[in-house]
Amino acid sequence: MYLKHLYLTNFKNYAGLELDFCPRINCFTGNNGSGKTNLLDAIHYLSFSKSYFGAGDRENIRHGEDFFALNGLYSLDGSDAQVNIVVKKGQKKSLKFNQKECERMSQHLGRIPLIMVSPQDQEMVYGGSELRRKFFDTVISQSNHPYLENLILYNKALEQRNRLLKQDNIDLSLLEVYDAQLCQYAPLLYGERRKFIDSFIPVFQAYYRQIAGSAEEASLVYRSQLADKSMEECLRESARKDQILQYTTAGIHKDDLELLLDSYPVRRCGSQGQQKSYLLALRLAQMQYISDIRGEYPILLLDDIFDKLDKERVGRLMALVGQDHFGQVFLSDTHQTRVQELFEQKTAVSHRIFRIEDAVPALVEA
C-alpha cells in the first residue's frame, strides 16, 4: 500500500499542486513556512478526514477561497484506490472512496492506515491525559472498528450526561439511562485497551533500544479506575461530586498512560534527545502493531524529526525505515544537504527529494 499521486486545490498555502511519489521514501525540504508540513497534513487528511494539528476544516481553506479539495491515488491491495475530500464553506464535508460517498467519516478510518510523527507529539510528554488517551484510541481504532463504534457511543453518552448535569433540575431517570450506557461500553473499552497495552509494551521497548542504543529502560504503565472497580461503582461513588462540579468526574474517560524512563517520568528525567527517541519509539511501535494485524505497514509521516536528535540516533532511525519490509515514508527537513547525505550510503533505497519554496515543489533527486 502506498500513495502514488497527490492532487490538491486551495489547501492551506497551496493554490494548486500535483505530485507523484515513489513507494518507499519521499522527502520534502525547504525553509520553515515553505509548506512542507502542510503537504504532510494533506496526506494525513486523506487517511483521517481531518488535520493532524486539530484545526477545523474551514481553517484549512486557503485565504480568499471558499473551498479546498484533496485527491489521493493509492495502490491498495494490488489495485488503484482513490480518496477525495472536499470542504466548502457552509456545506457538509464530502469524503468519497472510489467515487462512493462515505455517510460517516468513521467509516473511512483504517482504510488507509497512517502514522504521523511531529514536534507536536511533545505534548504527549508534557500535556494532559487526553492526549495520551487519544494516542492509544487512535492506534486501536485503525484496526478495530467495534472498538471505534463503542468509543463513539461512550463519548456520546458522556456528552449527554455532562449536559444533563449542568441543568438546574436534573432528570434522575434520564441520568440513569446515560449511566447504563456508560456502564455498557466502559468495560468493553477497558478490555481492549488492556489487551493492547500488554502487547504494545515489548514492541515499544524494542524500538526504543534500537533508536537510543542505550542501557536505560523505557516503559509504559496503563492507569485506569476500572482496574480496581466497575464503572457502576465509579459513577455511584462520584455521584455527589458530579452534581456539584456539573460534569462526570470518574470513569474510563479518565484513563492515562505513564511514560517512564528507568521508572521515572520521562518529562522530568529525560533529555530532549531521550524524549524524542521515546516518542519516535511510541510511533514506530504503533506502526508495527498495525502492521502485525493488517499484514502491511501503514504510511509513515516524519515531520522535522532530526531536530534534537544526534547523528547516531538519526542514523539508527534511518536504518530502520530504510529496511526493505518497511512501507512508504514521507519526511520533512529544513536542510536539503542533510537529507541527501542520508541516502549516500543507502543508494539502493528508492527515494525522491523535493525542494519546496513558497509552496512550489521541485523534484531535485530521484
Backbone torsions as a table, in degrees:
resi	resn	phi	psi	omega
1	MET	NA	130.5	175.9
2	TYR	-162.5	160.1	177.9
3	LEU	-86.7	119.7	-177.9
4	LYS	-89.9	-41.0	-170.9
5	HIS	-146.1	136.7	176.7
6	LEU	-122.1	130.5	175.4
7	TYR	-129.6	129.4	178.5
8	LEU	-141.2	154.4	-179.7
9	THR	-136.9	129.1	173.3
10	ASN	57.2	34.8	179.1
11	PHE	-100.2	116.1	-179.9
12	LYS	53.6	-118.3	-176.7
13	ASN	-93.3	9.9	-179.3
14	TYR	-102.6	124.3	173.6
15	ALA	-76.3	-41.3	178.8
16	GLY	-165.8	150.6	-175.7
17	LEU	-163.5	141.1	170.2
18	GLU	-135.9	128.6	179.5
19	LEU	-138.6	142.6	172.2
20	ASP	-107.9	139.8	-175.5
21	PHE	-119.5	158.6	174.1
22	CYS	-91.3	162.5	-175.5
23	PRO	-71.0	-13.4	-174.0
24	ARG	-108.7	-90.6	-172.4
25	ILE	-117.0	125.6	178.9
26	ASN	-122.4	130.6	-173.3
27	CYS	-120.3	135.9	174.0
28	PHE	-112.5	121.3	178.3
29	THR	-119.2	156.6	-180.0
30	GLY	153.7	169.4	-179.3
31	ASN	-67.9	161.2	174.1
32	ASN	-59.0	136.3	179.8
33	GLY	87.7	-0.2	-178.1
34	SER	-78.1	-22.8	178.4
35	GLY	120.1	11.7	-179.1
36	LYS	-62.0	-52.2	-177.4
37	THR	-65.6	-32.0	178.9
38	ASN	-63.1	-35.1	176.5
39	LEU	-67.2	-42.2	176.7
40	LEU	-61.3	-40.1	-179.0
41	ASP	-67.6	-34.2	175.9
42	ALA	-62.0	-41.0	178.5
43	ILE	-67.0	-39.1	175.9
44	HIS	-61.7	-41.8	179.0
45	TYR	-55.5	-41.5	-176.3
46	LEU	-66.1	-22.7	177.1
47	SER	-92.6	-36.2	-171.8
48	PHE	-114.4	-3.7	-178.1
49	SER	59.2	26.4	177.0
50	LYS	-161.2	163.2	179.3
51	SER	-72.7	144.6	174.6
52	TYR	-65.0	-27.9	-170.2
53	PHE	-94.0	8.9	172.3
54	GLY	83.2	-0.7	179.3
55	ALA	-69.8	144.7	175.9
56	GLY	-66.3	158.6	-176.1
57	ASP	-55.2	-47.0	-175.7
58	ARG	-66.8	-24.7	178.3
59	GLU	-68.7	-16.0	-179.3
60	ASN	-94.1	-0.2	175.0
61	ILE	-75.1	134.6	-180.0
62	ARG	-58.2	140.6	-178.3
63	HIS	-55.4	132.9	178.5
64	GLY	88.8	-5.3	179.6
65	GLU	-109.5	167.5	-178.3
66	ASP	-117.1	9.9	176.9
67	PHE	-160.8	161.9	163.2
68	PHE	-134.6	155.3	179.8
69	ALA	-136.5	137.7	176.3
70	LEU	-125.2	138.2	178.3
71	ASN	-137.4	124.4	177.6
72	GLY	-122.9	130.8	175.7
73	LEU	-106.7	121.1	-175.0
74	TYR	-115.7	153.5	163.1
75	SER	-95.7	115.0	-172.5
76	LEU	-135.6	116.7	-179.5
77	ASP	55.3	38.9	176.1
78	GLY	83.2	-1.0	-179.7
79	SER	-129.7	162.3	175.1
80	ASP	-75.9	142.2	176.0
81	ALA	-137.7	143.6	-174.8
82	GLN	-123.7	136.5	175.7
83	VAL	-120.7	128.2	178.7
84	ASN	-124.9	130.8	175.8
85	ILE	-127.8	130.1	176.8
86	VAL	-130.1	127.9	175.4
87	VAL	-120.4	119.3	177.4
88	LYS	-119.2	140.0	178.4
89	LYS	-58.7	132.8	177.6
90	GLY	79.6	4.0	180.0
91	GLN	-128.8	160.5	177.8
92	LYS	-70.8	140.4	178.0
93	LYS	-61.1	138.4	177.9
94	SER	-109.3	129.1	174.4
95	LEU	-129.6	122.6	179.5
96	LYS	-120.7	138.0	173.0
97	PHE	-117.1	117.2	-174.5
98	ASN	51.0	46.9	175.4
99	GLN	70.9	3.5	179.3
100	LYS	-102.4	125.4	-177.6
101	GLU	-67.5	135.0	174.4
102	CYS	-88.9	121.9	-179.6
103	GLU	-69.1	-34.7	177.8
104	ARG	-129.0	140.1	-179.4
105	MET	-62.9	-30.4	-179.0
106	SER	-64.6	-21.9	177.6
107	GLN	-63.6	-27.3	-174.8
108	HIS	-86.7	-23.0	-175.5
109	LEU	-61.1	126.0	179.6
110	GLY	100.3	-14.8	177.9
111	ARG	-66.1	-43.1	178.8
112	ILE	-120.1	80.9	-175.6
113	PRO	-61.5	141.4	-173.9
114	LEU	-152.4	144.4	175.7
115	ILE	-123.8	133.1	176.0
116	MET	-120.2	133.4	175.4
117	VAL	-113.3	125.0	-172.8
118	SER	-142.7	155.5	173.2
119	PRO	-55.2	-23.9	178.8
120	GLN	-66.2	-18.5	177.2
121	ASP	-59.9	-21.3	178.8
122	GLN	-55.9	-26.1	178.3
123	GLU	-64.9	-22.0	175.9
124	MET	-65.0	-29.8	178.8
125	VAL	-78.8	-46.2	-171.5
126	TYR	-102.1	-17.0	-174.7
127	GLY	-85.4	-171.4	-177.2
128	GLY	-77.7	173.1	-174.6
129	SER	-65.2	-24.3	-178.2
130	GLU	-62.1	-29.4	178.9
131	LEU	-71.0	-38.0	179.0
132	ARG	-74.8	-33.7	173.5
133	ARG	-64.5	-41.5	178.0
134	LYS	-58.3	-37.0	179.5
135	PHE	-59.4	-56.8	-175.2
136	PHE	-75.5	-27.0	174.5
137	ASP	-63.6	-40.4	179.6
138	THR	-66.8	-42.6	179.3
139	VAL	-60.0	-50.9	-176.1
140	ILE	-66.7	-40.6	-174.4
141	SER	-65.7	-28.7	-178.0
142	GLN	-69.4	-17.0	-179.3
143	SER	-128.9	4.4	-175.2
144	ASN	-141.1	88.2	-176.6
145	HIS	-67.4	-35.7	174.5
146	PRO	-58.1	-38.1	176.7
147	TYR	-61.7	-46.0	-179.2
148	LEU	-60.5	-43.6	-179.8
149	GLU	-64.2	-43.1	178.6
150	ASN	-64.8	-36.7	178.3
151	LEU	-65.6	-42.1	178.0
152	ILE	-62.0	-44.0	-178.8
153	LEU	-68.0	-39.2	177.2
154	TYR	-62.0	-48.2	-177.6
155	ASN	-65.5	-32.8	176.7
156	LYS	-66.2	-46.0	178.0
157	ALA	-63.9	-38.0	178.7
158	LEU	-63.9	-43.9	178.6
159	GLU	-62.0	-42.4	180.0
160	GLN	-67.3	-39.3	179.1
161	ARG	-64.3	-44.0	179.8
162	ASN	-64.0	-37.5	177.8
163	ARG	-65.0	-39.5	178.9
164	LEU	-65.5	-39.0	-178.4
165	LEU	-65.6	-19.8	179.5
166	LYS	-83.9	-7.7	-179.7
167	GLN	-80.3	152.6	-178.9
168	ASP	-67.4	-44.2	179.2
169	ASN	-113.2	103.6	-174.8
170	ILE	-80.3	129.1	174.6
171	ASP	-78.3	103.0	-173.7
172	LEU	-66.9	-31.3	178.2
173	SER	-67.1	-38.0	177.7
174	LEU	-70.3	-34.9	176.8
175	LEU	-61.4	-39.1	178.2
176	GLU	-63.8	-36.2	178.3
177	VAL	-62.4	-47.2	179.9
178	TYR	-66.5	-37.8	177.1
179	ASP	-60.6	-43.0	-179.9
180	ALA	-62.4	-38.9	179.4
181	GLN	-66.7	-43.9	177.6
182	LEU	-61.2	-40.8	-179.6
183	CYS	-70.1	-24.0	177.5
184	GLN	-73.3	-44.1	-172.4
185	TYR	-91.0	-27.2	-174.9
186	ALA	-58.0	-49.4	-178.8
187	PRO	-65.4	-29.1	177.5
188	LEU	-66.8	-42.6	178.3
189	LEU	-67.4	-43.1	-179.5
190	TYR	-60.8	-43.9	-179.5
191	GLY	-60.8	-42.7	179.8
192	GLU	-70.2	-37.7	177.9
193	ARG	-65.4	-42.6	179.3
194	ARG	-61.8	-44.9	-179.5
195	LYS	-64.2	-41.2	179.0
196	PHE	-62.5	-50.0	-176.8
197	ILE	-61.2	-41.2	-178.8
198	ASP	-60.7	-39.1	-179.7
199	SER	-83.8	-22.5	-174.9
200	PHE	-79.7	-37.0	-172.6
201	ILE	-56.6	-50.7	-178.1
202	PRO	-64.3	-31.8	177.3
203	VAL	-67.4	-44.8	178.0
204	PHE	-59.8	-45.8	-178.6
205	GLN	-63.2	-37.7	179.0
206	ALA	-65.0	-42.0	179.0
207	TYR	-67.3	-37.8	178.8
208	TYR	-61.4	-43.1	179.9
209	ARG	-63.1	-37.3	-179.5
210	GLN	-68.5	-37.3	-178.7
211	ILE	-79.7	-47.5	-173.6
212	ALA	-79.9	-31.6	-179.6
213	GLY	58.7	35.0	-175.8
214	SER	-132.3	174.1	-172.0
215	ALA	-88.2	-14.6	-177.0
216	GLU	-66.3	149.8	-177.1
217	GLU	-102.7	122.0	175.0
218	ALA	-92.5	140.4	-179.0
219	SER	-149.7	165.4	178.8
220	LEU	-130.7	141.7	174.7
221	VAL	-127.5	124.9	179.5
222	TYR	-88.8	123.4	179.6
223	ARG	-111.6	125.8	177.9
224	SER	-148.3	138.5	175.8
225	GLN	-63.5	-24.6	-179.4
226	LEU	-75.8	-4.0	174.3
227	ALA	-71.3	-24.8	-175.2
228	ASP	-114.7	-19.2	-177.3
229	LYS	-152.3	166.1	179.9
230	SER	-80.8	166.2	176.4
231	MET	-64.1	-34.1	177.9
232	GLU	-60.7	-44.3	178.5
233	GLU	-65.0	-39.9	178.4
234	CYS	-57.8	-47.7	-177.4
235	LEU	-69.0	-38.1	-179.1
236	ARG	-66.9	-43.5	-177.8
237	GLU	-71.1	-27.0	-177.6
238	SER	-100.6	6.8	-172.7
239	ALA	-57.1	-48.3	-178.6
240	ARG	-66.0	-44.1	179.1
241	LYS	-61.2	-41.2	179.3
242	ASP	-59.9	-42.0	-178.6
243	GLN	-68.9	-34.4	178.7
244	ILE	-70.8	-46.3	-177.0
245	LEU	-85.1	-14.7	175.8
246	GLN	68.1	33.2	169.6
247	TYR	-159.9	165.4	-175.5
248	THR	-80.8	110.4	-171.2
249	THR	-91.2	-12.2	-176.0
250	ALA	-133.6	149.9	177.8
251	GLY	140.6	-176.2	-174.8
252	ILE	-70.9	-16.8	176.3
253	HIS	-74.2	2.2	174.7
254	LYS	-107.0	6.8	179.9
255	ASP	-58.6	156.5	-179.1
256	ASP	-151.7	163.4	172.3
257	LEU	-116.1	130.1	171.0
258	GLU	-90.3	126.8	179.7
259	LEU	-100.5	112.6	-170.0
260	LEU	-121.8	147.3	173.4
261	LEU	-131.6	115.9	-172.5
262	ASP	51.6	43.1	175.5
263	SER	70.9	7.8	176.5
264	TYR	-114.9	149.0	179.6
265	PRO	-57.0	129.4	-176.9
266	VAL	-65.3	-24.1	179.2
267	ARG	-68.4	-23.6	-178.9
268	ARG	-99.6	-38.8	-171.2
269	CYS	-103.8	-13.6	-175.4
270	GLY	-88.1	137.7	172.1
271	SER	-70.6	172.0	178.8
272	GLN	-61.3	-39.8	177.9
273	GLY	-66.2	-40.1	178.5
274	GLN	-66.4	-41.5	178.7
275	GLN	-63.2	-42.0	179.7
276	LYS	-68.5	-38.1	175.0
277	SER	-61.6	-40.6	179.3
278	TYR	-60.7	-47.3	-178.1
279	LEU	-68.7	-38.3	175.5
280	LEU	-61.7	-42.2	178.9
281	ALA	-63.1	-38.4	176.4
282	LEU	-59.4	-45.8	-177.0
283	ARG	-70.3	-39.4	178.6
284	LEU	-68.7	-34.9	175.3
285	ALA	-67.5	-36.9	174.3
286	GLN	-58.8	-45.3	178.1
287	MET	-61.1	-44.4	-179.5
288	GLN	-65.2	-39.4	179.5
289	TYR	-60.0	-46.5	179.8
290	ILE	-66.1	-40.5	179.6
291	SER	-62.0	-41.9	-179.0
292	ASP	-62.6	-33.2	-179.2
293	ILE	-80.6	-43.4	-173.8
294	ARG	-89.2	-19.7	-177.9
295	GLY	82.7	10.8	176.1
296	GLU	-153.6	153.2	-177.6
297	TYR	-80.8	139.2	173.3
298	PRO	-70.5	163.6	172.1
299	ILE	-67.0	138.8	-177.6
300	LEU	-117.0	123.9	176.9
301	LEU	-109.1	124.7	-178.3
302	LEU	-119.5	103.9	-175.9
303	ASP	-99.3	114.3	174.4
304	ASP	53.8	49.0	-171.6
305	ILE	-80.6	-17.8	-172.0
306	PHE	-81.8	-15.8	177.6
307	ASP	-65.4	132.8	177.9
308	LYS	75.9	4.3	176.0
309	LEU	-108.8	134.6	176.0
310	ASP	-76.5	170.4	-175.1
311	LYS	-60.9	-35.5	-179.1
312	GLU	-64.4	-44.0	-179.8
313	ARG	-69.0	-39.1	176.4
314	VAL	-60.6	-43.6	179.5
315	GLY	-61.4	-42.3	178.6
316	ARG	-65.3	-40.9	179.2
317	LEU	-62.1	-46.6	-178.8
318	MET	-67.6	-31.3	175.0
319	ALA	-63.1	-36.9	178.3
320	LEU	-66.5	-54.7	-174.5
321	VAL	-72.5	-16.4	177.7
322	GLY	-83.6	-4.9	179.7
323	GLN	-66.2	148.3	-172.8
324	ASP	-59.9	-32.1	-174.8
325	HIS	-80.5	-9.2	177.9
326	PHE	-69.5	157.9	178.2
327	GLY	-90.7	-153.7	-177.6
328	GLN	-77.1	138.7	-178.0
329	VAL	-127.7	136.6	170.8
330	PHE	-119.8	130.9	177.2
331	LEU	-135.6	154.0	178.4
332	SER	-124.2	148.5	177.0
333	ASP	-158.7	151.8	180.0
334	THR	-79.5	-18.5	-174.3
335	HIS	-111.5	108.2	179.4
336	GLN	-63.4	-41.6	-178.6
337	THR	-61.4	-41.1	179.8
338	ARG	-62.1	-41.7	178.7
339	VAL	-65.3	-43.6	-179.5
340	GLN	-62.1	-37.2	179.3
341	GLU	-64.4	-29.3	179.8
342	LEU	-63.3	-27.6	-176.4
343	PHE	-98.7	-2.4	-179.4
344	GLU	-62.6	-34.7	178.8
345	GLN	-96.3	2.1	-177.8
346	LYS	-130.4	50.8	-175.1
347	THR	-64.4	-21.7	-178.8
348	ALA	-78.3	-13.4	-179.1
349	VAL	-79.3	122.3	177.9
350	SER	-65.2	127.8	-177.8
351	HIS	-155.2	160.6	172.7
352	ARG	-137.1	139.9	178.0
353	ILE	-120.1	125.5	178.8
354	PHE	-111.4	134.7	172.2
355	ARG	-100.0	126.5	-176.6
356	ILE	-113.9	126.3	175.8
357	GLU	-133.3	120.5	-179.9
358	ASP	51.4	47.8	177.2
359	ALA	64.2	24.4	175.4
360	VAL	-121.6	110.9	-178.3
361	PRO	-89.2	148.1	174.9
362	ALA	-135.5	134.1	178.5
363	LEU	-76.2	120.4	-177.7
364	VAL	-111.7	-16.1	179.3
365	GLU	-157.6	133.3	179.0
366	ALA	-145.7	NA	NA
